[in-house]
Amino acid sequence: MVVIDVKNMILGRIATKIAKKALLGETISVINCEYAVIAGKKTSILARYKHRNEMGIHTKGPFLPRMPDRFVRRTIRGMLPYKNPRGSDAFKRIICYIGAPESIKNETILKFEDCDVSKLPSLKYISVKEICKFLGAKQDD
């Protein structure tokens, strides 16, 4: 099992790496999902998610995940061919957590340096926790 810490990592870049590892047959645990970041202006990112959340009707969707672990898992699903058997099997091998559970703390934690937020040319980004809180997540601070 591979444990990946996504704290202060750019969500899109880390999601591609996680999807590739899952397609290669590895079981992956993603920890600290609420601290992943999305690059861009805060107002435009929130406006995009607000618009996406207001589309459709409440019974037919689209349904956006509100909890950070499900939000990150859904982003990773977008990097996988999840409608094929190979992609759906890879998606089942991915487990996301808010924080770090006790059972995983003894494992070696992998961090990708090329996905770090310090590599951004500007300091404009927003955390997944803030987006989920904006969407209406019911979580403790």
C-alpha positions in Angstrom: 0.0 0.0 0.0 1.2 3.5 -0.9 0.3 6.4 1.4 0.4 9.8 -0.2 0.2 13.1 1.8 -1.5 15.8 -0.3 -1.0 18.6 2.2 0.0 21.8 0.3 -0.1 19.9 -3.1 -1.8 21.1 -6.2 -4.9 18.9 -6.6 -4.8 18.4 -10.4 -1.2 17.5 -10.6 -1.3 15.1 -7.6 -4.5 13.5 -9.0 -2.8 12.5 -12.2 0.1 10.9 -10.4 -2.4 9.0 -8.0 -4.4 7.9 -11.0 -1.4 6.6 -12.8 -0.2 4.6 -9.8 -3.7 3.1 -9.3 -3.8 2.1 -13.0 -0.5 0.3 -12.5 -2.2 -1.9 -9.8 -1.1 -0.2 -6.5 -3.5 0.3 -3.6 -3.3 4.0 -2.6 -4.3 5.8 0.6 -4.5 9.6 0.3 -4.3 11.5 3.6 -4.9 15.2 4.6 -7.3 15.7 1.7 -8.7 19.0 3.2 -5.3 20.7 2.8 -4.9 20.1 -1.0 -5.1 23.3 -3.0 -6.5 24.5 -6.3 -4.5 27.1 -8.2 -6.3 30.3 -9.4 -8.2 33.3 -8.1 -10.3 32.5 -5.1 -13.4 34.4 -6.4 -13.3 32.7 -9.9 -12.9 29.2 -8.4 -15.8 29.7 -6.0 -17.9 31.2 -8.8 -17.2 28.2 -11.0 -18.3 25.7 -8.3 -21.3 27.8 -7.4 -22.4 27.7 -11.0 -21.9 24.0 -11.3 -23.8 23.4 -8.0 -26.8 25.4 -9.2 -27.1 23.6 -12.5 -29.9 21.1 -13.0 -32.5 20.2 -10.4 -32.1 18.9 -6.9 -33.5 15.4 -7.8 -31.5 14.6 -10.9 -28.1 16.4 -10.3 -25.4 17.1 -11.0 -24.4 16.2 -7.5 -21.1 17.7 -6.2 -19.3 16.0 -3.3 -19.1 18.4 -0.3 -16.7 16.6 2.0 -13.0 17.1 1.2 -12.2 13.3 1.0 -15.0 12.7 -1.5 -14.1 15.9 -3.4 -10.5 14.7 -3.9 -11.6 11.2 -4.8 -14.0 12.6 -7.4 -11.2 14.7 -8.9 -9.0 11.6 -9.1 -11.9 9.8 -10.8 -11.8 12.4 -13.5 -8.3 11.3 -14.4 -9.3 7.6 -14.7 -11.2 5.8 -17.5 -13.7 4.8 -14.7 -16.4 3.5 -17.2 -14.0 0.7 -18.3 -13.3 -2.3 -16.1 -9.7 -1.4 -15.7 -10.5 2.1 -14.6 -13.2 1.1 -12.2 -10.9 -1.4 -10.6 -8.2 1.3 -10.2 -10.8 3.7 -8.7 -11.7 1.0 -6.1 -8.1 0.9 -5.0 -8.1 4.5 -4.0 -9.0 5.5 -0.4 -9.1 9.1 0.7 -9.0 10.4 4.3 -9.6 13.6 6.1 -6.5 13.9 8.3 -4.4 10.9 9.0 -5.9 7.8 10.6 -4.0 5.9 13.3 -3.8 2.7 11.2 -1.8 4.5 8.5 0.6 6.6 10.6 3.2 3.8 10.8 3.4 3.5 7.0 6.0 5.4 5.0 4.4 8.6 3.6 5.2 9.6 0.0 5.3 13.2 -1.1 5.8 14.5 -4.6 8.0 17.6 -4.7 7.0 18.7 -8.2 3.3 19.0 -7.2 4.0 21.4 -4.2 2.2 24.7 -4.0 5.6 26.5 -3.8 6.1 25.7 -7.5 3.3 28.1 -8.4 4.4 31.3 -10.1 1.8 33.3 -8.2 0.4 32.9 -4.7 -3.2 32.6 -5.8 -4.8 29.4 -4.6 -7.6 28.1 -2.4 -7.7 25.0 -0.3 -10.2 22.2 -0.8 -11.4 22.7 2.8 -12.5 26.3 1.9 -14.3 25.1 -1.3 -16.1 22.4 0.6 -17.1 24.8 3.4 -18.4 27.1 0.6 -20.4 24.2 -0.9 -22.0 23.5 2.5 -19.9 20.7 4.1 -20.8 19.9 7.6 -17.4 19.4 9.2 -15.7 20.5 12.4 -12.8 23.0 12.3 
